[in-house]
C-alpha cells in the first residue's frame, strides 16, 4: 500500500529537510511552496491538514522543493513577493524585494507632506517596489522610476498595471540619474542601488546569487553607485528642502554620510536603522 501524504505531514518533512540544508525560515518556505503547489492560501493548509494529496499535487510540490534545495529563491518559484502589503510579481529579471527596503519607504513617508503634489524619483526601481509603495501612499504625488535594465522595467510596468498605478508612474530606462532631465527637479530622490562589494557576491547565500548580479554589484567597495548618487542628487532636487534617501549595507552608513556631507549641498546627513536595528538608509535635505 502506498504512503499517504497530507499537507501536515509534508510540511513536517519539508521543514526538517530545509532546516538540515540551512535554508532560512524553513517552515515558512515549506508553507509558501505547498500553498502555491496546491493553489490555496496558507491558512487553507491547516484547514485541509489531513487531506490526502494526489500524485499530481505531490509531483508539483516535490519539484518546487527540489528547486528550492538547489538554491532558487522562494519568490522566483512562486512568482510573487509581498512588499509594503503589495503583491508584486517577481522573476529572475529583478532583485527580490526585501523587508529591509521598507525602511526606505517609511523614511520618505515620515519626511514629506502626504497630501502634497510631490515629484519623486525612484532610482534603480527593479520590480518597482519602492515607487509602487510610494504611489499607493501618496495619492497626489508624481513619480519617475528609472532602471538601466529594460527587463527590470518590464517587470515594474507589469506590476504597476496590475495594481492600477501605471498612470501615476513614468518608467524610464537609464543608468542611475541619467534618465532624469537636466532641468527636472524633484522633492525626493530615493534609491536602493546595488551596494554589495564585487568580491563579496560569491560569498552570499545561494538564493541571493541567483538574483541579477547587476542589481547587487556595487563595485570594489560596494560604494560605486552610492558615490554617483550622492554627488548628483542635489542637481535634481528642489532647494532648499529636497530630500535624498539612499539604502545601503549595514556597515556603510558612515561612508554614505561622508559622501553626502562632502558635496556641501545638504544639511548633515543622518542614518535610520531597519527593523533588525541595522543602519540601513541615509538621508539629508538640500540647503
Buried (B, 14 or more C-beta within 10 A) or exposed (E): EEEEBBBBBBBEEBBEBBBEEEBEEBBBBBBBBBBBBBEBEEEBBEEBEEBEBEEEBBEBBBEBBEBBBEBBBBBBBBEBBEBBEBEBBBBBBBBBBBEBBBBBBBBBEEEBEEEEEBBBBBBBBBBBBBBBBBBBBBEEBBBBBBBBBEEBBBBBBBBBEBBEBBEBBBBBEEBBBEBBEEEEBBBBBBBBBBBBBBEEBEEEEBBBBBBBEEBBBBBEBBBBBBBBBBBBBBBBBBEEEBBBBBBBBEEBBEBBBEBBBEBEBBBEBBBBEBEEEEBBBBBBBBE
